[in-house]
Amino acid sequence: MYLGNQPALSYTSFAKQDFTTSATTSYTLDNSVANANELALFINFVRQEPTTAYSASGTSLTLTSATSASDDMYCVFLGKAVQTVNPPNGSVGTAQIADLAVTSGKLASGVLPTNTPAFRAYTDTIQTTSDGVATKAELDLESYDTDSCYDTSTYRFTPNVAGKYVFNFLATDNYTGSASNAVQIYIRKNGSDIAEYQNNTKGSNYGSNFISTTVEMNGTTDYVEFFLFYAGGSNVIWRNNSDRQFAEGYRLIT
């Protein structure tokens, strides 16, 4: 029987202390007690009578008769039934955890999925391409490269984690000739086109050309590169700087 709300189920255990005995009547307790009735004392596995065989107050335990070094003595703190910090394995479910109670600081590294590997590459060098020739964009600088998967010498991204990836490519041409000339940019996987942007009516002004796509990568041998193309009877200059010619990619969380 109880009054009020039903008490929640808890896991309890009694604290126990073992003593190293000697020819003395005085011992120190690990836990403070109010009197001898708050602990059960055993000498040579025989329970002793409180207040007759021993007295206790605070952390002081006093025996009526001295022990010897060969005696086995321990006590159980009856007034200290302590709730265990950790419940039994498998006893806590989702319902016992409050919504939004678990923060990322409580999770081990790598538990949460991330959009990596990821990179952003660009160039600050003006690149010239020949008429009618698809030329790899020489993106030799990096804003970031989380897993060192982008090679600034081969201008190639080879992710080391399998998954679906998003790639974006921006290239700004410096062409100012007549209209009806084609400017194209490509994203290629393992040497084959997977995305293409083409502007067939260039006109006589600069142009920013942008393309984006999503593709599956195997995380071992698959790679992605970025290409420039112009057809119009002369070479074309591609503008430089991180906001004029860059490529970026990242893995999707699925």
Secondary structure as GFF3:
##gff-version 3
##sequence-region A 1 254
A	DSSP	beta_strand	12	19	.	.	.	ID=ss1
A	DSSP	beta_strand	26	33	.	.	.	ID=ss2
A	DSSP	three_ten_helix	36	38	.	.	.	ID=ss3
A	DSSP	beta_strand	39	43	.	.	.	ID=ss4
A	DSSP	beta_strand	46	47	.	.	.	ID=ss5
A	DSSP	beta_strand	54	63	.	.	.	ID=ss6
A	DSSP	beta_strand	73	83	.	.	.	ID=ss7
A	DSSP	three_ten_helix	94	96	.	.	.	ID=ss8
A	DSSP	three_ten_helix	104	106	.	.	.	ID=ss9
A	DSSP	beta_strand	118	122	.	.	.	ID=ss10
A	DSSP	beta_strand	127	129	.	.	.	ID=ss11
A	DSSP	beta_strand	135	136	.	.	.	ID=ss12
A	DSSP	beta_strand	141	145	.	.	.	ID=ss13
A	DSSP	beta_strand	150	151	.	.	.	ID=ss14
A	DSSP	beta_strand	156	157	.	.	.	ID=ss15
A	DSSP	beta_strand	163	173	.	.	.	ID=ss16
A	DSSP	beta_strand	182	189	.	.	.	ID=ss17
A	DSSP	beta_strand	192	199	.	.	.	ID=ss18
A	DSSP	beta_strand	207	217	.	.	.	ID=ss19
A	DSSP	beta_strand	224	231	.	.	.	ID=ss20
A	DSSP	beta_strand	236	238	.	.	.	ID=ss21
A	DSSP	beta_strand	245	251	.	.	.	ID=ss22
###
